[in-house]
Amino acid sequence: MQQSQYAVGIDIGTTMIRCVVGHIDSDTGKPTVVGVGVAPNSGMRKGVVANLAGPAKVIDEVLGEAERMSGQEVDEATISINGSHIISSRADGMIAAGGADHEINEEDLLRVEEVATVGKIPANRETIEIVPHSYRLDGQDGIKDPIGMTGTRLEIDAVVVSALVPHVNNVKKAAEMATVQPHGIAPSVLAAAKAVLNEKQIESGVAVIDMGGATTSVAVFEEGDLQFVGVVPIGGNNITNDLAIGLKTNPEVAEQVKLKHARAVARETSEAVSVKHDKETLQFETADIDEIVEARLEEIFEGIEKELKKAGRSGKLPSGVVLVGDGSHLNKLSDFAKEALGLAVTIGRPTGFAGVNEKVEQPEFAAAVGLMLLDADMLTTGQVGHKKGTDSGLSGGLKASKGLLARIFKKFK
């Protein structure tokens, strides 16, 4: 089998790394999940690499697991990036396209995107994605796709997603240390959106909230386009740590308490619950657990609300909020989120792939599946960039795929 028949997504989270390998059907172009790998991560803090050896080792481990399942050796993938350094901003630009009979082509779009970002994004930031909202051609507004139209002056209004260069390079280096060449890098919350949203939601207005171990990421979509990306530097690990401190126990026991007995909405009456640890049975009161969990959730959702206000969409999303990530498993979280944000709330489960795999159909696999789907789209459309050299920056293939995410989101089946 040729490498081009396989799409690979690697979600590099602070606490876990997940890998999904999909075999691309040559007729439909739709991937079938054939390999899955997952393992606890180390060497990262709040979404960014603190020690290269940690994630590199775990990437190698999860790839090995996915390779054994799929029977396919993996050396290329689309990978995720996370952290509060990821931001979105509005940008515009204008170019002289050509003579009066000039037809707008792909090269013109790339040129106007470059004009919109060069000198406007700080030198220490890397443009991860450019999402065109609209174009103007010779004064005509509201154009979604100007390809083939005739005109001389082309303008763009776009959202630019950027990340700090050192953090981007370190994620790339960690993958390369595990002998994986990245086809592209996408923020985990955008990859998750690819796997859980449909065209109707993206058109009417929706937010995806990726609740990870150390960060909570927010992406807002409306009118068919990405509108905003933001990251709150708090996650599920903070709840575990709070329980460890509040219940005067160790983090391992606190994690068990969180998974088995925690609730996002406080119970009316308190009762004793027990957890077994090292041949010992420990007891805790649900009133204490609920109080600790509720306090931290209030902080997390205040942060989410703040990001929605930055996007100008607080309480104004008809399709509501879709929760993904490990944190979305917390009992009664949908009820808490609905009350906190004043919006409809659902738990997102990945779709868009063939085959049945219970593991990848869970919300914590949304980003990994989305990355695999993005990788499949790049491979089937021939838009995987050509590698140029081995420098540590985002060169060659990664830069060649800029803007791809925006175009892929416009091609929902």
C-alpha positions as CSV (number, residue, x, y, z in Angstrom):
1,M,0.0,0.0,0.0
2,Q,1.2,3.5,-0.7
3,Q,1.5,6.1,2.0
4,S,-0.9,8.4,0.2
5,Q,-3.7,5.9,0.9
6,Y,-3.5,6.6,4.6
7,A,-4.4,9.7,6.6
8,V,-3.0,10.3,10.1
9,G,-4.0,12.7,12.9
10,I,-2.0,13.2,16.1
11,D,-3.6,15.2,18.9
12,I,-0.8,16.4,21.2
13,G,-2.5,17.3,24.4
14,T,-1.0,18.3,27.7
15,T,-2.1,15.1,29.5
16,M,-2.8,12.7,26.7
17,I,-1.6,12.1,23.1
18,R,-4.0,10.4,20.7
19,C,-3.4,9.1,17.2
20,V,-5.9,8.0,14.5
21,V,-5.0,6.3,11.2
22,G,-7.5,6.2,8.4
23,H,-7.4,4.3,5.2
24,I,-8.7,6.5,2.3
25,D,-11.1,4.8,-0.1
26,S,-9.9,5.5,-3.6
27,D,-13.4,5.9,-4.9
28,T,-15.2,8.0,-2.3
29,G,-12.1,9.6,-0.6
30,K,-13.7,8.9,2.7
31,P,-11.3,7.5,5.4
32,T,-12.0,4.3,7.4
33,V,-10.4,4.2,10.8
34,V,-7.9,1.3,10.9
35,G,-5.5,2.3,13.7
36,V,-5.8,4.1,17.0
37,G,-3.2,4.9,19.7
38,V,-3.5,6.7,23.0
39,A,-1.1,7.2,26.0
40,P,-0.6,9.7,28.9
41,N,1.7,12.6,27.9
42,S,4.5,14.2,29.8
43,G,6.8,17.2,29.3
44,M,4.1,19.7,28.5
45,R,2.5,22.5,30.5
46,K,-0.8,24.2,29.6
47,G,-0.6,23.1,26.0
48,V,3.0,24.0,25.3
49,V,6.1,21.9,25.2
50,A,8.3,22.2,28.3
51,N,10.6,19.2,27.6
52,L,10.9,17.9,24.0
53,A,11.8,14.3,25.1
54,G,8.5,13.8,26.9
55,P,6.0,14.3,24.0
56,A,8.4,12.8,21.4
57,K,8.6,9.6,23.4
58,V,4.8,9.4,23.8
59,I,4.1,10.3,20.1
60,D,6.4,7.3,19.2
61,E,4.5,5.1,21.6
62,V,1.0,6.0,20.3
63,L,2.2,5.7,16.7
64,G,3.5,2.2,17.5
65,E,0.1,1.2,18.9
66,A,-1.7,2.6,15.9
67,E,0.8,1.1,13.4
68,R,0.4,-2.4,15.0
69,M,-3.4,-2.1,14.7
70,S,-3.4,-0.8,11.1
71,G,-0.4,-2.7,9.8
72,Q,0.8,0.5,8.2
73,E,4.1,2.3,9.0
74,V,3.4,6.0,9.7
75,D,5.9,8.7,9.0
76,E,3.7,11.7,8.1
77,A,0.7,13.2,9.8
78,T,-1.3,16.4,10.6
79,I,-0.7,17.4,14.2
80,S,-2.3,19.7,16.7
81,I,-1.1,22.7,18.6
82,N,-2.7,24.2,21.8
83,G,-2.1,26.8,24.5
84,S,-3.3,30.3,25.4
85,H,-0.7,31.8,22.9
86,I,-3.1,30.9,20.1
87,I,-5.2,33.9,19.1
88,S,-7.3,35.1,16.3
89,S,-7.4,38.6,14.8
90,R,-9.1,40.4,11.9
91,A,-7.0,41.4,8.9
92,D,-7.6,43.0,5.5
93,G,-5.5,43.6,2.4
94,M,-5.6,44.8,-1.2
95,I,-3.7,43.9,-4.5
96,A,-3.8,45.1,-8.1
97,A,-4.8,41.8,-9.7
98,G,-4.1,42.7,-13.4
99,G,-5.7,44.2,-16.5
100,A,-9.4,44.8,-17.0
101,D,-9.8,41.3,-18.5
102,H,-7.8,39.5,-15.8
103,E,-9.5,36.4,-14.3
104,I,-8.9,36.0,-10.6
105,N,-6.9,32.8,-9.9
106,E,-5.5,30.9,-6.9
107,E,-2.3,32.8,-7.1
108,D,-4.1,36.1,-6.6
109,L,-5.8,34.7,-3.5
110,L,-2.5,33.7,-2.0
111,R,-1.0,37.1,-2.8
112,V,-3.9,39.1,-1.2
113,E,-3.7,36.7,1.9
114,E,0.0,37.5,2.2
115,V,-0.6,41.3,2.0
116,A,-3.3,40.9,4.7
117,T,-0.8,39.3,7.1
118,V,2.7,40.5,6.3
119,G,3.7,43.3,8.7
120,K,0.5,43.0,10.6
121,I,1.3,39.8,12.5
122,P,4.2,40.3,14.9
123,A,7.5,38.7,13.9
124,N,7.4,36.3,16.9
125,R,4.0,34.8,15.7
126,E,3.4,32.2,13.0
127,T,0.2,32.4,10.9
128,I,-1.5,29.0,11.4
129,E,-4.6,29.7,9.4
130,I,-6.1,32.5,7.2
131,V,-9.9,32.3,7.0
132,P,-11.3,34.6,4.3
133,H,-14.7,36.1,5.3
134,S,-15.3,37.9,2.1
135,Y,-13.6,39.5,-0.9
136,R,-14.2,42.8,-2.7
137,L,-13.5,43.0,-6.5
138,D,-13.5,46.4,-8.1
139,G,-15.9,47.7,-5.4
140,Q,-18.3,44.7,-5.5
141,D,-18.8,43.6,-1.9
142,G,-19.6,40.3,-0.2
143,I,-17.9,37.9,-2.7
144,K,-17.2,34.5,-1.1
145,D,-15.2,33.0,-3.9
146,P,-13.8,35.3,-6.6
147,I,-12.0,32.6,-8.6
148,G,-12.8,33.0,-12.3
149,M,-14.3,36.5,-11.9
150,T,-12.8,39.4,-13.9
151,G,-11.4,42.5,-12.2
152,T,-8.3,44.6,-11.5
153,R,-8.5,45.4,-7.7
154,L,-8.9,42.5,-5.2
155,E,-9.5,43.1,-1.5
156,I,-9.9,40.6,1.4
157,D,-11.4,40.6,4.9
158,A,-10.2,37.7,6.9
159,V,-9.6,36.1,10.3
160,V,-6.0,35.2,11.0
161,V,-5.2,32.5,13.6
162,S,-1.6,32.8,14.8
163,A,0.6,31.2,17.4
164,L,4.0,32.0,19.0
165,V,6.8,30.7,16.8
166,P,8.8,28.9,19.5
167,H,5.8,26.9,20.6
168,V,5.0,26.0,17.0
169,N,8.6,24.9,16.3
170,N,8.7,22.9,19.5
171,V,5.6,20.9,18.6
172,K,7.0,20.3,15.2
173,K,10.4,19.2,16.7
174,A,8.7,16.8,19.1
175,A,6.9,15.1,16.1
176,E,10.2,15.0,14.1
177,M,12.0,13.4,17.0
178,A,9.4,10.6,16.7
179,T,10.3,10.5,13.0
180,V,7.0,12.0,12.0
181,Q,7.0,14.8,9.3
182,P,4.0,17.1,9.8
183,H,1.8,17.8,6.7
184,G,0.3,20.6,8.7
185,I,-0.5,22.0,12.1
186,A,-4.0,22.9,13.3
187,P,-5.3,24.2,16.7
188,S,-6.9,21.3,18.4
189,V,-10.3,23.0,18.8
190,L,-10.5,23.7,15.0
191,A,-9.6,20.1,14.3
192,A,-12.3,19.0,16.7
193,A,-14.8,21.3,15.0
194,K,-14.0,19.6,11.7
195,A,-15.1,16.2,13.3
196,V,-18.2,17.3,15.2
197,L,-19.9,20.2,13.4
198,N,-22.2,20.2,10.3
199,E,-22.8,22.8,7.7
200,K,-26.1,24.0,9.3
201,Q,-24.4,24.7,12.6
202,I,-21.5,26.6,11.1
203,E,-23.9,28.7,9.1
204,S,-26.4,29.6,11.9
205,G,-23.8,30.1,14.7
206,V,-22.1,27.7,17.0
207,A,-19.2,27.4,19.5
208,V,-17.0,24.4,20.0
209,I,-15.5,24.1,23.5
210,D,-12.6,21.7,23.8
211,M,-12.2,20.9,27.5
212,G,-8.7,19.4,27.9
213,G,-6.6,18.6,30.9
214,A,-4.8,21.9,31.2
215,T,-6.6,24.2,28.8
216,T,-10.1,24.9,27.5
217,S,-10.3,26.1,23.9
218,V,-13.1,28.0,22.3
219,A,-13.8,28.3,18.5
220,V,-16.8,30.3,17.2
221,F,-18.4,29.8,13.8
222,E,-21.1,31.8,12.0
223,E,-22.2,32.5,8.5
224,G,-20.2,29.5,7.3
225,D,-16.9,30.8,8.6
226,L,-14.6,30.7,11.6
227,Q,-15.1,34.0,13.6
228,F,-12.9,33.6,16.6
229,V,-10.5,31.3,18.5
230,G,-9.4,31.7,22.1
231,V,-7.9,29.5,24.9
232,V,-8.6,29.6,28.6
233,P,-5.5,28.3,30.5
234,I,-7.6,26.1,32.9
235,G,-8.7,22.5,32.4
236,G,-9.8,19.2,34.0
237,N,-6.5,18.8,35.9
238,N,-7.3,21.9,37.9
239,I,-10.5,20.2,39.1
240,T,-8.4,17.1,40.1
241,N,-5.8,19.2,41.9
242,D,-8.6,21.1,43.8
243,L,-10.2,17.8,44.9
244,A,-6.8,16.6,46.1
245,I,-6.3,19.7,48.2
246,G,-9.9,20.1,49.4
247,L,-10.3,16.4,50.3
248,K,-6.8,16.1,51.7
249,T,-5.9,13.2,49.5
250,N,-3.4,12.5,46.7
251,P,-4.1,13.3,43.0
252,E,-4.6,9.6,42.0
253,V,-7.4,9.3,44.5
254,A,-8.8,12.7,43.5
255,E,-8.9,11.7,39.8
256,Q,-10.9,8.6,40.8
257,V,-13.3,10.7,42.8
258,K,-13.7,13.1,39.8
259,L,-14.4,10.3,37.3
260,K,-16.7,8.2,39.5
261,H,-18.4,10.7,41.9
262,A,-18.1,14.3,40.8
263,R,-21.0,16.2,39.3
264,A,-21.2,19.6,37.7
265,V,-24.5,20.3,39.3
266,A,-24.6,20.0,43.1
267,R,-26.8,17.3,44.7
268,E,-29.6,18.3,47.0
269,T,-28.5,16.0,49.8
270,S,-25.1,14.8,50.8
271,E,-24.0,11.2,51.1
272,A,-20.8,9.3,51.7
273,V,-19.0,7.8,48.7
274,S,-16.0,5.5,48.7
275,V,-12.9,5.0,46.6
276,K,-10.4,2.1,46.8
277,H,-6.7,2.9,46.7
278,D,-3.8,0.7,47.7
279,K,-6.0,-1.9,49.4
280,E,-7.6,0.9,51.4
281,T,-11.1,2.2,51.1
282,L,-11.4,6.0,51.4
283,Q,-14.7,7.8,52.1
284,F,-15.8,11.3,51.1
285,E,-18.9,13.4,51.4
286,T,-20.6,14.4,48.1
287,A,-21.3,17.9,49.5
288,D,-17.6,18.5,49.8
289,I,-16.9,17.1,46.3
290,D,-19.7,19.2,44.7
291,E,-18.6,22.4,46.4
292,I,-15.0,22.0,45.1
293,V,-16.0,21.0,41.6
294,E,-18.6,23.8,41.3
295,A,-16.1,26.5,42.3
296,R,-13.6,25.5,39.7
297,L,-16.2,25.1,36.9
298,E,-17.5,28.6,37.6
299,E,-14.0,29.9,37.0
300,I,-13.6,27.9,33.8
301,F,-17.0,29.0,32.4
302,E,-16.4,32.6,33.4
303,G,-13.3,32.3,31.2
304,I,-15.3,30.8,28.3
305,E,-18.0,33.5,28.6
306,K,-15.2,36.1,28.5
307,E,-13.9,34.6,25.2
308,L,-17.5,34.6,23.8
309,K,-17.8,38.2,24.7
310,K,-14.5,39.0,22.9
311,A,-16.1,37.3,19.8
312,G,-19.2,39.4,20.3
313,R,-21.3,36.2,20.4
314,S,-22.2,35.9,24.1
315,G,-25.7,34.4,24.3
316,K,-26.1,34.9,20.5
317,L,-25.4,31.5,19.0
318,P,-28.6,29.8,17.6
319,S,-26.9,26.4,17.4
320,G,-25.5,26.8,20.9
321,V,-22.3,25.1,22.2
322,V,-20.8,21.7,21.4
323,L,-18.6,20.3,24.1
324,V,-15.6,17.9,23.3
325,G,-12.5,16.7,25.1
326,D,-11.8,14.6,28.2
327,G,-13.6,17.2,30.4
328,S,-16.9,16.8,28.6
329,H,-17.4,13.5,30.4
330,L,-18.1,15.2,33.8
331,N,-21.5,14.2,35.0
332,K,-24.2,16.9,34.4
333,L,-21.7,19.2,32.6
334,S,-24.2,20.0,29.9
335,D,-26.7,21.2,32.4
336,F,-24.1,23.4,34.1
337,A,-22.9,24.8,30.8
338,K,-26.4,25.6,29.6
339,E,-27.1,27.6,32.8
340,A,-23.7,29.3,32.8
341,L,-23.7,30.4,29.1
342,G,-27.4,30.7,28.5
343,L,-27.2,28.6,25.3
344,A,-28.2,25.1,24.1
345,V,-25.4,22.6,24.9
346,T,-24.6,19.2,23.3
347,I,-21.8,16.7,23.7
348,G,-19.9,16.4,20.4
349,R,-19.1,13.0,18.9
350,P,-16.8,12.6,15.9
351,T,-18.3,11.7,12.5
352,G,-17.1,11.8,8.9
353,F,-15.3,8.5,8.8
354,A,-16.3,4.9,7.9
355,G,-16.1,1.8,10.0
356,V,-17.1,1.3,13.6
357,N,-14.7,2.1,16.4
358,E,-16.2,2.8,19.8
359,K,-13.0,4.4,21.1
360,V,-12.8,7.2,18.4
361,E,-16.5,7.9,18.6
362,Q,-16.0,9.5,22.0
363,P,-15.7,13.3,22.5
364,E,-12.1,13.1,23.7
365,F,-11.1,11.8,20.2
366,A,-12.7,14.7,18.3
367,A,-9.5,16.6,17.7
368,A,-7.5,13.4,16.7
369,V,-10.3,12.4,14.3
370,G,-10.6,16.0,12.9
371,L,-6.8,16.0,12.3
372,M,-7.1,12.7,10.4
373,L,-9.9,14.1,8.3
374,L,-7.9,17.3,7.5
375,D,-5.0,15.0,6.6
376,A,-7.3,13.0,4.3
377,D,-8.6,16.1,2.6
378,M,-5.0,17.4,2.0
379,L,-4.0,14.0,0.5
380,T,-7.1,13.6,-1.7
381,T,-6.9,17.1,-3.0
382,G,-3.2,17.0,-3.6
383,Q,-2.6,20.0,-1.4
384,V,0.0,18.4,0.9
385,G,3.0,20.7,0.6
386,H,6.4,19.7,-0.7
387,K,9.1,19.5,2.0
388,K,12.0,21.9,1.6
389,G,15.1,21.3,3.8
390,T,15.1,20.4,7.4
391,D,15.1,23.7,9.2
392,S,13.3,24.0,12.5
393,G,10.8,26.7,11.3
394,L,7.5,26.1,9.6
395,S,8.8,25.7,6.1
396,G,7.9,23.8,3.0
397,G,4.9,21.6,3.5
398,L,3.4,23.5,6.4
399,K,3.5,26.9,4.7
400,A,2.1,25.4,1.5
401,S,-1.0,24.2,3.4
402,K,-1.9,27.7,4.7
403,G,-5.5,28.5,4.2
404,L,-6.4,24.9,3.6
405,L,-8.5,24.6,6.8
406,A,-10.7,27.5,5.7
407,R,-11.3,25.9,2.3
408,I,-12.0,22.5,3.8
409,F,-14.7,23.8,6.2
410,K,-16.5,25.2,3.1
411,K,-16.7,21.6,1.7
412,F,-18.8,19.9,4.3
413,K,-20.7,17.0,2.8
